[in-house]
Structure formats: structure tokens, C-alpha cells
Amino acid sequence: MRALDLKAATWRRSSYSNQDGGQCLEVADGFAPVVPVRDSKKPHGPVLAFAAASWSSFVAALKGDHLTA
């Protein structure tokens, strides 16, 4: 897999995040077919890139949508 150039990425934080920062993840859109994910407390730290379909299944499972791949 080639490295992602995330210099111009726009990160968005979970809507469940509070103003104190908390323990949150941020994701960046526009990098199909992957979803870059990072720790909001360490914005210059490592980034994990998940396959978009896998990330969608993960989020659906958390929401209780029970989607199958």
C-alpha cells in the first residue's frame, strides 16, 4: 500500500465528542477507497487507514444496524 498524503486532509471529530477533547477518533473524508482514522489527542501521531467497506460495517455495528458485508 502506498503512503497517503494527508497534509491537506480535513479531519472531523465524532459528534459524541465533548468540548474537553475526551477520548475521540477523527476521520478524514475524500480518500477512497480507505478511511484515515487518528487519535484526536495526538493529531500529529500515527494514522490508521481502514478499507471503506470495513469502516462502514464497523460503524453500522456500533450503531446496531447489523449490516452484513
Buried (B, 14 or more C-beta within 10 A) or exposed (E): EEEEEBEEBEBEBEEEBEEEEEEBBBBBEEBEEBBBBBBBEEEEEEBEBBEEEEBBBBEBEEEEEEEEE
